[in-house]
Amino acid sequence: MEPGAVRTTGLTELIAALWRWGVPVVGWAEVEDGIVLLADGGATAFVPRQRLGERTDSVAWSVALQLPRRRVLDTPSSALLVPRFNERELAWLRFMRWLRERERLARAESA
């Protein structure tokens, strides 16, 4: 499957299931072997391409265990409403999260 060829119906079902379980997915990126879901707060979870064809509830449950839960009031109706990032943008977002965490730890150590 070529990059950009993720089935958005399966992705929409996965994102909606995660939102229902209290895991707000705020973005996603297609990578070589699958997709990376970005959760509220900067956490990420990788979903291998072969898992995208499995039962949505099973995949969503395994992903939900990797991500923090929050109170969610509304779910997106389509994966197209959730921002899609490319690999470069994903790397930048991960760097920014790492930098924020590093600064938080430095402040905690100096206190």
N, C-alpha and C positions, 0 to 999 in steps of 0.2 A: 504494500500500500504506500503510495506516495505521500510525502508531507503535504498537509492540507486536505487529506482525504479521510479524516476522521468522520465516522458516521455521527452526525449531530443528533439524531434521534436517540441513539444509545447514550450519548454523552448528556443529552438533556435529561433523560431518565435518571442517570447516575447523579447529576448535580441536584435535581429535584429531590431525590431520595436522601441525599446528604443534608440538604436544607431541612427536610422534614425531621431528621434526626438531630438537628441542632448544630450542624456543621456548615456554616455559610461559606460556600465557594465563591470567591470574588474574582477569580480569573483562572485561565488554563492555558497551557502551552503544549503543542505537539512536539515531541522529541523523537529521535530515531526509533526507539523501541516501544513507544507508547505515548502517554500523556502525563503531564504534571498538573495537579490541581493545586491552586493557591487558595488557602483559607484565610478568613479574617484574622488579622494579627500577624500575618507573614509566614505561617507554617505552610509546608508543602508536602504533598504525597504523590508518589509515582505509581501509575497504573500501567502495568505491562500491556502491550497491544493485544496479546492473546486473551487477557482477562476481559477485554471490552465486549467479547461475544458471549460471556457467561451471564448467568442470571443477575440482573441488576441489584437485587436486594443482597445477594451474597457478596458482590464486589463492593457495594456501598458500605456494608457492615465492616469489611476488612479495612477499608479506607477510613471509616469513621473512627476506628480504634487508634489510628495514627495521628489524628488531628484533634485540636481542642474543640470543645463544644461551647456554644453560646446560646443565648435565648434568641430565637428566630421568629419573626412575625409573619413574613411573607416569603414565598418561594418564586424563583424566576420561572416563567412559562416556557423558556427556550434557552438552550446553550448559547444561542446567538445574542442573547441579552447580557451574557456574562463576558467580560473582556477577554479577548484572546491575545496572548503574548507570543512573540517569537523567542527563539533560544537565547538570543543576545539580551533581550529585555528581561527574560527569566534570570539570566546570570546577574544582571544588574540588580534586580529585586532581591535575589539571594544575598548579594554583597551588602546591600543596604541593611538587610535584616541582621547579618553578621556584625556589621559596624554598630548598629543600635545595641545589640546584645553586648558587644565588647565595651561600649561606653557605659552601659548599665552596670556591668561587673566592676569596671574601674571606679565608678561612683560608690558602689557598695563597699569596695575595699578601702576607699579613702574615708569612709564615714566611721 
